[in-house]
Amino acid sequence: MKDSGPSAFFFAGEQIASFQLIRPLRIREQSEIWFVRERESGKALAVKFLRKEHPRISQFREIAAVLQENLSPYLIHVLESAETVQGLPYAVMEYAERGTLRRRLAGGAVLPLAEAVRLLRETLLALSALHRRGIVHRDVKPENLWRMADGSIRLGDLGLAKLPNDPEEPGRVFGTASYLSPEQALDSTRLDGRSDLYSLALVLFEALTGRRYRRPSASFTGAVKAVLTDRSAPPLDLLRQAATDKLAVLLGRMMERTPALRPASADDVLRELNAMELPEEFGDIRRNPHEQEKSREKSS
């Protein structure tokens, strides 16, 4: 008999605070995400709940508080966070009408170059905002990149994020094996923002070529070992077939095994991207990223 997976703690139609639960979006052993509607306005939202036994409740609350500050238009925005009457912490956030990037890439779909560049730029802006606060995402992958109705991207699910001044037991390895950087596969507690850049480059490789850089493995341990023993050079030939030469080289540098050989920061990558001679359909990609964020905030 096939395992049906963990059961939801809540049920469709249940009313919590000012919203009504409509359907579950993701159910895990210690957390669940629901599509909900505000009872008065009918506005569509998403809510993430944690079980009481979840080991990262304090980090969840800290991350929710950070995301309520709306640091970047490309980070998922948390509207409020609280606890249910049963004592389960939750965060109410934007709902991504178009689903995740994983859905967009289903079946080996390839993004047009302009759309891939937009994905890269907007995710870099989100990472830049996190890294300036000393936060490393540690789980950049298509499932955590959410697509809004206007086509823009929101980087979400900071459940594995490394927070400043949050002590961790060294030597632990966690994350999504297909997108781990080599240093994350060695020790997930000792890394910096360059690890996120590596993972993002793997996402772009997949979006541009229609193939995963690493195939999912049934064994996490085996997948981690494969990351640690892989000495292959970045796949520049494949990237050049799908992107401009300069963009392929930039992504290749982000995919370097040694962090010191990668760009130093998301802002450095953005500066290089903005300096490229890109086709006109890329529009405001050349503008100063922080000025562009401010202008979008003013217009919203």
C-alpha positions, 0 to 999 in steps of 0.5 A: 500500500502506497504511503499517503504522506503526512495528514493535515492538522487543519481542514478545509473551511476552517476559520482562523483569525481573519481568514478561511482555509480553502485547500492545502498547498504543501503538507509536511510532517512538521509544517503545512502551507494553505491557500486561504481567503480573507473573510471580509475582502475575499483576498487570496493569501497563503499561510504557513503553520508550524507544529509545536514540535518543530525545531526552528520555531524561534527562527520562523518567528525571526524570519517572519518579522524580517519578511514583514519589513518588505526588504525587497519586492522580490522576497515573499512578503509576510503580512502578519504572524501570530499563533492559533488558539492551539499554540501553533505559530503561523505566517500570512503571506502573499499568494503566488497565483502562477505557482512555483518555478518548478511548475513552469519548468515541468517536463523539461520546459525551457525559459526564453532568454529574456524570461530567464534573465528576469528570473536571475535578476529578480532572485539576485535582488531578493538574495541581495536584500537577505545577504545585507541582513546577514541571512543566507537562504540555503535552499534556493531551488525552483520549488522556492521561487514563486511566480506572481500574476504579473510574472515577477518572482518571489523568493520564499520558504526561508525555513532553512535560512542561516540567521546572524547570531543564531548558533548552529552545531557545526558539521551538519549537512542539510538542504536540497541535494540537487542544488547544494553548493560543495561547501554546503554539502561539506558543512551547511553551517559554515558558508556565506552568500556565495553558496546561494549564488551557486544554487541560483546558477544551477536553477538558471542552468535548468531554466535555460537548458531544460535539464537538471545539473544534478538529477534527484537521488533516492539517497541524500547521503549518496547525493551529498557524496556525489557533490563532494566528489564532483570535480567537473568544470562548469558546463560553459558549452551548454550554457553558451548554446542557450545564453549570450557568451557573457551571460554563460561565463557569468553563470559559469563563474557562479557555478565554480566549485571553490567559493573564492572563484565565484562573484563575491556577492549578489550585488557584484553579479547584478553589476555585471549583468547590468553592464552587459549588452542585452537585447532591448526586451530585457528593458530595465535590467541595466538600471541600478538594482536598488533604484529599481526596487525603490521605484517599484515600491513607490509605484505599488 
